[in-house]
Amino acid sequence: MRGTGAEEDAGDMAGNGGNDPGAAAPGQADTGADGAALAGAVRAVLARLDAHAARVHGNARTGAGGDATAAGTAGPAVTPDGQKDAAEPGAPSPQALDTLTACFGLTPFERAVVLLAAAAELDPTTGARCAAACGDPSRPHPTFSLALAALDAPHWSALTPVAPLRRWRLVELEDETRLTASRLRLDERILHFLAGAPYLDARLHGQLRRTVPPETLPPAHETAARQVAAGWTGAGPDAPMRVELVGGDLRTRGEIAAAAARRSGLGLYAMSAADVPSDPAERDRLARLWQREAILLPAALLVEVGELDREQQAGADAFVAGSAVPLVVASQEPRQTGHPRGARVTVPALSDEEQLGLWSDAFADLPQVTERHLASLVAQFQLPAHVVRSAAASVRRDLPPSGTVDAVDAVELAWRAGLAEARMGLDELGRRIEPRAGWDDLVLADRQLRILQEVVAHVRQRGTVYQDWGFAKSLRSGLGVTALFAGGSGTGKTLAAEVMARELGLDLFVVDLSQVVSKYIGETEKNLSRVFDAAERGGALLLFDEADALFGKRSEVKDSHDRYANLEVSYLLMRMEAYRGLAVLTTNMKKALDSAFMRRIRFVVDFPFPTERERAEIWRRVLPAEAPTKGVDPALLAQLTVAGGSIRNIALSGAFLAAEEGDRLQMRHMLAAARTEYLKLERSLAPSEVHGWV
């Protein structure tokens, strides 16, 4: 087979078996026997030079010091006509050279050229023998001209840029303007390969990174790995050795691709599509260099496609389209391309049983963490396999050194580890609040409190109801818990969400509308998809503050803007119904919400304006016991017709005024703070509200 193109060589690589790039190359034993075979092959080629020199100059033997055996390079005798191979009959052939020959489809002449270039690096007599063979002392090095004259079965096509020697950069010309007379050098990577020391070409360092498969994969991901490997095996001419891997997170896609490569007897390296050169010449050099490495190691390549501009997208598309060695194109969403994309494999979501298996394996050496404890973790968190392993490692690191570990401590550490891992991916899209408020900080009527506690129960008992009792199979969708908190500003909606998050052991994540809502068509949906996807891990209570801005009523379509605005609402309704976590939405305009959206809300909690009795209770809880006070009466302060948020502002401002004066907190300080708060609210302070204060 002639290896004049990547397409011709791809099939060779697939059959060469797997190998660690840090060990010997496939089919090559890094032993003295193979080194001796290589030395014998080099001597045979040098003997051809000696025979050529003898014919040209009429000398029986020429070489270093006039003897072919100089410097310990003794070889067999050569017949006067020089046509008999200088190697001993039946001499073993170096396996690395055979592998190189088979992988790149080298002809016998091209194989001999490689050995001649290798001889210049391995045998110190090569320079003198080259000079003697070409009859020019100023040319003590291999050249194409010398090879054509001295080696067997020469052919001019071996010199062309599309033939294997130059296409795959097995040899390099010192001066490409002097094709036949320029010095030939063996590429350093090829020299080390022949010598039994393969490695990733240094020119690819910084662009490629080794990806090692995990010891085990969940069954669903193992199936995906088999599909990727099958996509390489069954590749046809329209989609050579190319597979698309879609979905999941970046690390999970890498693990599946690495497992597929291991199944195919390959290593795996990964690179970002953003690192593909946009210049066509540089991109072609990178492609040829990698494809040569893929054949030598052998290995597959994972190209991770993220957010790319138009130029990067075009460069990555051209790089992928030109590849003829095993390749995985991985991305969160399916890639749009005009080229054949090969098989498409979707990263499947893990079932609850697979999640439980992950947690069980990760905590197998901690018997204190029982299956019941793990089930509660599975009910809350939906984490990738590598994140579960990371969480388990952090638990072991944080465990006390004593021999006896309390089960409560171990489970608490596991929960915290899951929470920490689930946070990743949300922080850039909003504001995370670590909840500190408890039920005692919330002043609400009994009816509202009961509903909030029922919401907590729905979240806490999901594992029992959905899995143990089988409701997940019968309902299939709408398993998330969604609550709407409706009421005026400062009535305690956000505080109630914080209390629930603390009760459930979750973070409170406030979705930042400025980061989510976009004027560009489709961007709002994309941003919200990122929020929900990250929140699906289960480590946060999602709080959409002022949700009417996102979930407002769909309007009559009068222009394209109305149509796309309605599409946003429809998309949000769909995601809310599919979301399996806990989401709380707050609004002070309940009637502005879309009716179809209201049907998908499981709980609606109205937060009315607090009565005077409730305001007095809020005042009592706001004022710390440590604060020095004099004559501060919560009953009198409750005369102010303000909600809890304003009460907190007034109490804090009054405290600062008293501290500035160096006095205890008194009603006069509260009066001054109340006037400031009312100015902010654009209201007048009625005499009845401050009657009896001072």
N, C-alpha and C positions, 0 to 999 in steps of 0.2 A: 504493500500500500504506500502510495506517495503522500507524505504529510505536508502538502502545500497549502492547507487551509485549516482553520479551526474546526470546521465541520467534519473534515476527514479524520481528525485526531480525537474527537470527542468519544467515539466508540472505543478507541484503544484505551483511553483512561478508565472507562467504566469497568473494564475487565482486569485492572491491575491490582485490585484488592486494597484494603485499608492499611493505614500506617500512621503512627504518630510522627509529626514533623521533626520531633527531637530525636528520633531513633533512626535506624537504617532505612533506606528507601525500599519500596516494595520489590521483592525479588532479589534484593541485594543483601548479602551477608557481610557485615562489617568485620571481616576476619582476615587473618594473614593469607589464607588461601585465595581469597578474591583479590587482595592486594598483589599477590604474586602473579595472578592471572592477568591483571592490568599491566604490570611491569612486563610480562611476556608479550602482550599485545603491542605495547609501546616499542619493545625491541624489534618486533617484526616489521613495524612501519619504518623504523630507523634503518633496518636492514634493506628496505626497498630504496631508501635514499643512497645507501652505500652501493647497491647494485647499479643504480642510475649513474652515480659518479664513475663507477668502473667502466660502464659503457661509453660515457662521454669522454673520459680522459685516458682510457686504455689501461687503467690500473686494476689489478686484481682486487685490492682492498683499499679503501680510503675511509678515513674517519678521524676522530680525535687522536692525534699522535700517530696516524697512519694505521690504526688497528681498531677494528670494530669492537674489540673487547675492552677498550679503554674505560677507566673509571668504573670498573665492575659491571659493565653492560654487555657481557659476552653473550653472543647469540649463535644460533646454528649456522653452519656454512651455507653459502648461497651458490647455486650453480652458475657457471659463466654466463648463461643467457639471462640470468636474473629473473626468470619467470616463476620459479618455484617459491612458494610462501616460505618466509624465513622462520615462521613459527614451527615448533616441533609437531610432528604428526600426533593428533589426539590431544593437544594441549588444551586445558580448560579455558573457556571464554569468560571474561569478567561479567558477572551478573548485572552490575550497574550499567555497563556499556550495552549489554543486551537489552536491558529495560529501556535505556535511552533510545536505542535503535528501533525497538518495537513501538514505543510511544509516539515518536515523531516520524516514523516511516522513513528512516534513513536508508539510502542505497549503500552498497558496499564501498563505493568511492567516498560518499559523505561520511560514512563511519570512519574510514581511514583518515579523512581530513581532521575529524575530531581528535583522533589519536595523535596525529602529527602536532596539532596545537597543544594537546596535553603533554606531549613529549618535551616541548619547550619549557614547561614548568616543572617536569618531573625528572628529566635526565640532563645532567650538566654538559653532556657531549653533543647535544642537539644542535647548538649554534654552529660549531665547527663543521658538523656533518651537513647541515643545510648549506653553508657557504661552499663546501666542497662539491655538493651535488649540483648547485647552480653555477659553479665556476666563477663566483664573484665574492671575494672576501668581505666586501662592504654590505653583504646581505646575509648575515648569520641568523636568519630567522625563517619560520615557515611563511610561504606566500601561496596564493592560488596558482600562480604560474608554476611554482615548483611542484605543487600537488598534481597539477594536470600533466606534468612531464614525468613524474616519478612514480605515481601510484597507479594501481590497477583500475581498469574500467572507468577511466575519467569521462565526465560529460559536462558540457558547458552549462547546462541548466542548473547545476548545483550552485552556480555563482549568483543566480538571480535573486532579487529581494523577496520573491514569493516562495522560494524553495526553503526547506526546513532550516538549513544552516543559518540563514540571515533572517528569515521570518521570525523564528523563535529565539534569535540572538544567542545561538549556541556558540558561534564564533563572531568576533567583531573585527572590523578593518580599522587599522590605525589611521588610515587616510582613505576615505571613501571615494576620493577623486582618482585614485590610482588602484583600480579594482584588482588587477592581477599582481601588481608589484608591491602593494602595501603589505605591511606586516600583519599576519593573522594572530589574534589572541583568543584563547579559549575564555569564555565568560567565567568569572570567578565562581558563580553559583554552580555552573556545570562541572567545573574542576572539583569542587568539594563533593558534589554528588557522586562523581566517578570514584573519588577517594574514600567514599563511605561515610561522609559527614553531611547529610542533608539538613536543611534549615529553611525558614522562610526568608526569601530574598530581602536583604537589608533595604532595598529601594522601596519596599512595601511597608516597612515599619512606620508607624504613625497613622497610616491609613487603614490598616487591617488589624483586627484583634482576634485572638483565638477564642473560640466558644466551646466550652467543654460540656458535654451532656450530663445531666444528673444521673444518679445511680438508677432511679426508678421514676416513672411518670404515672400520673393518674390514668386509668384505663381509657378515658375519652381522649386524652392527649396522646397516648400511645397509638390509638387508632389514627389520629391525625398524622403522626409521624410515619406510620405505614403508608398512608395515602401520599405523603410527600415523596417517599422513596419510590413508590409505584409510579408516580408522575415522572420521575427521572427515567425509570426503566422503560416505561411505555412511550417515551417521547418520540414523536415522528418528525419528519423534515420540516413541517410547518411550525413546530414548537419544540426546538431541540433542547432537551435537558433543562427545562424551565418550569418552575412551579410558583404560583402565587399563594401566599399564606396571609389570611385576612382575619382580623379580630384579635381579641386578647390584648395583653400589654406587651411591651417590648421584650422584657426578659422571658416571658412565657413563649413568645414566638421563637426566640433564640434557642430555648431548650428543646422545643419540638423539632426545629430544623437540625439541631445537633444530634438529636436521637435518630432522625431520619438518615443523617450522614453516617452515623455509626452502623445503622442497619445496612447501608450500602458499602461498608468497608472504607469510608472516607473520614477525614477530619473536616472541621468546619471553621471558616474564618468569616468575620462579619465586617461590614463597612457601612457608613451612612451614604445615602444617595446624594446628600449635599456635598460630599467630598469628591464626587466624580468631576473631573476637569471639564470646563465648558469648551475649551479649545479642542477642535477635532484631532489635531496631531498629538497633543498630550493625552487625550482620551484613548487614542489608538495605542499609544505606547503602554499606558496603564493596562489596557485590555489584553495586549499580547503578553505583557509581563505576568499578569495574573493567570492567564490561561496556561502559560508554561508552568507556573507553580502548581496549578491545579492538577496538571498531568504528572509532575514529578513527585508530589507529596504522597499520595494524591489527596485532594480536598475539594469540598464544595464551598460556594460563597453565598453568604446571606447579605442582601442589600436591603437596608432598612429605609423605607420611604416615609418621610414626615412632611412637614410644611415646606414646600419648595416654591421658589419663584419660577417664572416662565422659563428663564434660561437654564436654571438647574433642572427643571422638569424635562426639558428637551435633551440635555446632556445625559441625564440618568436613563431616559427612554432609549437613546441611541446606544448607550453602554450595555443595557440589558438585551436589546435586540441583537447585538453583535456577538453575544456570548454563546459558545458552543460546548461549554463544560457545565457540570451540575450547578444550578443557580436557584436560589429562593429569593423572591421579591416579597418582602413582608411589609405590611402596612395596617393601619387601623381600619381603613375603609378600602373597598375595592378600587384598584387603580384604573384610571381612564387612559387607554393607549390605543393607537391605531395598529400596533404590531401584534403578531400572535403572542398570546400571554401564557400559553400552556395550561396545565391543570390548575384549578383553583381549589384550595383547601381552606375551610373556615375553622378557626380555633373554637371548639365547642365550650359552652359553659359547663362547669362541673356540677353534677347533681349533689344533693345533700349527702347521699351515701358516700360519694367520692370525697366530699369535703371532710366528712367524719373520718374516713380512712386516712386522709392527709394529717389531720390533727392527731389521730391515734398513733400513726407512725412517728410523728415528730416528738410526741411525749411518751414514747414507749418505755423510756428509762425512768419515768417519774410516776410510780404507781399511785402516788397521792392524788393525781389528776384522774378521776374516774371517767367512765364513758358518759355518765350523767352530766358531769362538768363540761366535757367536750361537746355534748349535744347543745348545751346552752351557748357555747362559743359558735358553733355552726349555725344556730338559729339567728345569731346577731351578725356575724361577719361572713362575708363571701370573698375570701382572699385567694389570690393565685398560689400555686404550690410553693414557689420560691419564697413568697412572703410568709407563709406558714412556717417554713423551715427557719427563716430569719427570726420570726417571733419566738420559736422554741429555743433558738440559740441565745436570744436575749434573756429568756427566762432562766436558763441554766447559768448564765453569767451573773444574774442578779440574785440567785438563791444564796441564802446564808451558808457559810462553810460548814456548819454543824451537820452531823450525820442524820439527824432527824429533821425533816422538813414538814411543817404543818400544811395540811391540805388546803386550808383557807388561804395561806400565803401563796402557795403555788398557783392556785386558781386565780387569785388576784393579780399576780404577776403575769399570768397568761392573758388575762383580760386586758391589762394595761399594754402588753406587747401588741395584741391585736389592734387595740385602739391607736397606738402609735403608728403601726404599719398602715392602717386604714386612712390616716390623715393625709398621706402623700397624694398629691394630685388635686387637693381641694384648696390649699392655701392661696394659690395664685388667682382663684376665682371669687374670693370673698373674704370674710373676716371670721376667724375662729375665736370663740369665747369659751374659756374653761369655766364651766358652771360652778358657782359657789352657793347660790341661794337655795334654801330649803323650803319645805312646806310652811314653816313658821314665819317666813318672810312674806308670804302671800296672804293678802286680805281679800277674801271673796266670799260670796254667799255659798251656803252648803250645796246648792244645786250645781253651781259651776265647779266647785271642788270635786264633787262626785264624778262629774263628766271627765275632768282631768285625770282622776285616779283610774277611771275606766280605760282611758287612752293608754295609760302606763301599763295596765293589765293586758291589753291587747298586744302590746309590743313584747312584754316580758314572757307571755305564754304562747308566742307564735310557734315555737318548736313543738309544744305539746299538741296544739290544736291542728296545725297544718300537717305535721309529719306523723306523730303518734296516732292521732285520731283520723287521719286521712283526708282532711278538708282540702289540702292542696291539690289532690287528684281530682276531686269533684268540682272545685271552683276554677282552678288553672290560671286565672288572671285576677287582677284587682286585689292582690294579697297584701299590698302595702297599707300602711295606716296613715291616713291624711286627715288633718284637723284644721278647721278654719276658726281663727280667733277674731271676732268682730267687735269693734268698740272704738271709742274716741281715743285721742292721743293721751298717753299717760295713765291709762286705766289698768295697766298691768299685763298686757299681752306678751311682751318680750320677757318679762320677769317670769310669767307662768311657763314659757318655753324653757327658760333656764332651769326652773325647778324640776321640770320633767326630765331634762337632759341629765341633771345630777342624780335623780332617782334611778335612772336607767344606766348610769355609768357611761354616758356618751358625751362627746363634745357637742357644743351648740355652734352650728355653722350658719352665719348670716349671709345669705346670697347678696352679693354686691350688684345692684341693678346697673350701675354705671359700667361694670365690666361685662355684663350679660347682654343688655339691650343694645342693639346696633341699628344704625340707620341703613346699613347695607343689607340687601336682600339675601336671606339665608343665613346671615351671621348670627342672629339671635338664636335660631334653632341649633346651630352648631355649638354655640357657647353653652346653651342649656343642656345639650346632649353631653358635653364634657362634665357639667355639674352632676347630672344624674348618674353618669357612668362612674365617676369617682365616688359618689355617695353610695352606690350599690355595694361597695365594700362593707358598708354597715357601721362605720365608726362615728357617725355624726347624726344629729337631729338637724334636718334642713329647715331653715327658717327663711321664708320669703316675706320680707317686710314690705308693707304697702303692696300687697299682691295684686290689687286692682290694676296696677300699671302693667302687669304681665298677663293677667287672666281676665281682662275686661271683656265686655260683651262684643260679639262679632257684629260688625256694622253692615249696612247695605252696601253692596259693591257698586261704587260709582266710577272708580278708576283703578289702575293697576296697584296703587298703594293700598287701597282697601282690600283688594284681593290677597295680596301678600300678608297684610296684617291679620286677615282671617285665617290664612294658612298657619301663621305662627300660633294662634290660639288653638287651632285644631291639633297641631303637633304637640303643644303643651298638654292638652287634654289626654292625648294618647300616652304620653310619657308618664303623666301622673297616675293613670290607671295601671300602667305596667310596673311602676316603681314599687319595689318590695320593702322599702325602708319606711322610716317615719318622717313625714314632712308636715310642717306647721306653716300656715299662711296667715298673715295678719292683714287687716284692712279696717279703715274707718269709714269705708263706703261700701257696705255689704251689697247694696242694691246695684252697684256698678258691675258686679261679677256676672259672668256668663251663666245662664241657667243650666246649660249642659255641663258646665264645670261643677256647679253646685250639686248636681246629681251624683258626682263621683266623690264627693266629700263624705267620709264616714262619720265624722264628728263636727258639729258646729257649736262653738262656745261663745255666747254673748258676754261681753265685759261691760256692764252698765257703769254709768258715772257713780262713784261711791257716795253712799249716804253719809250724813253727819256722823253717825255712830261708827261707820267704817273708816271715815277720815280720821276720827280720833284714835282709832286703833292703829292706823298707818303712822300717825304722829308718834305714838308710843314706841313703835318698832323702829322708827327711823332714828330716834334720839338714843345714842349709845349710853349705857349705864356709866361709862367712864367719863363722859363729858360733864364738866362742872356747870351746873345750872342754878338759877335763882329765880323762883316764881314762874317757871315755864309750865303752863297748864295745857295739856293736850286737848281738853274739852273746849277751851277758848280758841285754840289754834284751829280746831275743826270747823269753826264758823266760816273760815275761808272756803269758798266754793271752787276748789281746784282739785284736780286728780292727783293720783299718787306720784306721777313724775314731777309735777310742780311742787308737791310737798317735799320731795327729796331736795330739789333745787333750793327752796327757801330755807330748809333746815341747814344745809351746807353753807349757804351764803351768810346766814346769821351767825354760824359758828366762826367763820373767818372774820366777821366784823368784831365779835367779842374777843377773839384771840389778838387782833390788831390793837385793841384798846387795853389788852392785858387784864380784862375783867371776865367774870363769869357770864355764861350765856343767859340773856334775859329776854323778856317779851319785847322790849324796845328794839333789840337787835333783830328779832323776828319781824317786827313791823317794818323796819327799813328794808329787810330782804324781801318782804312781801310786796312792797311798793315797786321794787326793781323787777320782780317777776311779773307783776301786772302790767308794767310798761312794755315788757317783752311780748306779753299776750295781747297788747293793745286793748286793755280793759281798765275800768276805773274801780278803785278800791272803795266799796260802799261802807258807810259808817257802821252799819249793822254787823259787818264782817269783823270789825276790829273793836267792837264794843267791849269795854272792860279790860282791854289789854294793858293800858298804861294809865 
